[in-house]
């Protein structure tokens, strides 16, 4: 069924589609325009600036400003860097909504404050031109972006300038700290200077006192120098005598060196003869065997020798006297004589021992057996005992005389036999150890000890002589025992044979031990040679000593000359000390005055350092973070967003949604007649006719509300629940708006449609700006304004929704009532109306 608006105009499906789509397309176009206008604005930047150099650094401020503006590209505007001709052409053609020109001296003016000269400082400017052939909002948007860029550069320059100021504060603080440190050091130095001057004053006083004492004692020093010269003169005389004495010592030591060499040579000769001695002992051992065969004969002759023992004892006494005579009468002063005596003593004892052992053993035939007389015995003894011909001495003569006396006393065979027994005993006594040494060994040691120093030689010789005398005395004792025991000896001949065997063992033992004699003699030779070498070194040392004493004597002479020079210098020193003593008095007075002045200086410098330290604490210092924050706050005390100022989405979308619904409701009753043609003639009730009139526009506009609610949810990125609620709210307002526009058109016709358009304009104006406050009273009675306020408040999460919704319901009731009455009250017509209707129908 196609509803009919009037008998002259049909309301077909094309009209219905147009009625539904036109408001939707209008709203979509407005929403698209609102969302795309800011991103489609095009503007140009013309940079004519020339970079400048500030403190050696290139500063292109124009380039930085252009970069800051272009950095906003993609947010609200698209900037293009262009030259002046192309920018002017684009401005005229509308290609660019605005052109920002950075002049040539922009950098120079922007950095002119860096010289800190108010006379040369100037503000930098930019030129903003708006195209007359572009939308108004585009030009405003470009102007806004250029202002933001300028503010950004201003803030950056101000921040840099302030950062330099804060750095200057830090520098001043550091330099002030340096000054304070210097002042403190100066204060310390002045304090040290004050202390130093005080110490110097005290030192000067002490110096003055000391110089006075020096001046007083100077003459004494000169007198002491004279005495020193005299003493050195005496020392010179002593050193001269010392030089003479060392020369004599040098001569004596040289002689000693010669004697030591001779001693070493003599000992060496003795060492060369020791092998002969060892060979003789071997021969003695060989003859011991022959002695055993003569033992019986010896026992027979022992008794005969008893009578002659007294004479032998007398001979021994004479021999002891002769041996002791040199020890008591000689001074042992001659080393060579003592050596010869020791060697003679050794050889004599060895000869005695050899002769006695020869007679005792029978190796040497007894005179009694060969000739039968005592004289022959005596000659035999004398023949066997002989001193070395190369070294005869008094000791050897004494020994020979003793044996000659004994031999003369034995005149027959009996004596010879007894003498053999006595000589055996004497030989045993010579070879018996006493105190660790035998008589023969003592003589050999005496001869070996001649290599020592003269004192040691004398002592050793005396000792050996004592041992020799002791041995002879023991020999005499043996003779006495022989005298008393000769008779038992004859009786004990068998025992004598055993004794002979023991004697043989002793001789063999002695033969074995005497082989060590050459080694001892060689040691003696080595010691003598060492003595000679030591004396040679002594001779060299004494020579050096003599040379040193000569040099000492010469040095003392030079010392005497130097001492004389010293005495002369002391005289000059005494005069200088007197002058210096007078000067130190003046120095002390000056230092006293200087100390007083330095004390005042120290007080002043200390006060200066203290005040500077207080001032340094008041100089602020800033860290890097502090400087950045203060520079930012001071350059831009009020923080604002650098984003462009644009309309909010919720107010604009809310306005477009309700305005679209109102526009659809208004258009509905432009296409459809608000009052049916058959309102008078129809038999339908007023309610049915009212419903027939408003249901289709209400359905169309409600559909528009459904679509617009869905679009609003998508644009505002609402959730599903909020989108459904928005659709329900818009559908409700669509019905209310249809009833309101029906009432206006039904009651007032075109005037009512004009009022509806006026209400749309008022709502749009109040929705875009609050500056049009004089239109607010019209908005109070406008269902459109009430609907816009409720939708905007709900979407924005504002307060007062219940009150606004109540007013909306009230306006819905009023609109519905007015709409119904516009139908119900029109069903009555006057006669004139009827005639016009009939006429029109005809």
Secondary structure, 3 states (H helix, E strand, C coil): CCCEEECCEECCHHHHHHHHHHHHHHHHHHHHHHHHCCCCEEEEEEECCCCEEECCEEECHHHHHHHHHHCCECCCEEEEECCHHHHHHHHHHCCCCEEEEECCCHHHHHCHHHHCCCCCCCCCCEEEEECCCCCHHHHHHHHHHHHHHHHHHHHHHHHHHHHHHHHHHHHHHHHHHHHHHHHHHHHHHHHHHHHHHHHHHHHHHHHHHHHHHHHHHHHHHHHHHHHHHHHHHHHHHHHHHHHHHHHHHHHHHHHHHHHHHHHHHHHHHHHHHHHHHHHHHHHHHHHHHHHHHCHHHHHHHHCCCCCCHHHHHHHHHHHHHHHHHHHHHCCCCCHHHHHHHHHHHHHHHHHHHHHHHHHHHCCCCCHHHHCCCHHHHHHHHHHHCCCCHHHCCHHHHHHHHHHHHHHHHCCCHHHHHHHHHHHHHHHHHHHCCECCECHHHHHHHHHHHHHCCHHHHHHHHHHHHHHHHHHHHHHHHHHHHHHHHHHHHHHCHHHHHHHHHHHHHHHHHHHHHHHHHHHHHHHHHHHHHHHHHHHHHHHHHHHHHHHHHHHHHHHHHHHHHHHHHHHHHHHHHHHHHHHHHHHHHHHHHHHHHHHHHHHHHHHHHHHHHHHHHHHHHHCCCCCHHHHHHHHHHHHCCCCCCCCCCCCCHHHHHHHHHHHHHHHHHHHHHHHCCCCCCCCCCCCCCHHHHHHHHHHHHHHHHHHHHHHHHHHHHHHCCCCHHHHHHHHHHHHHHHHHHHHHHHHHHHHHCHHHHHHHHHHHHHHHHHHHCCCCHHHHHHHHCCHHHHHHHHHHHHHHCCCCHHHHHHHHHHHHHHHHHHHHHHHHHHHCCCHHHHHHHHHHHC
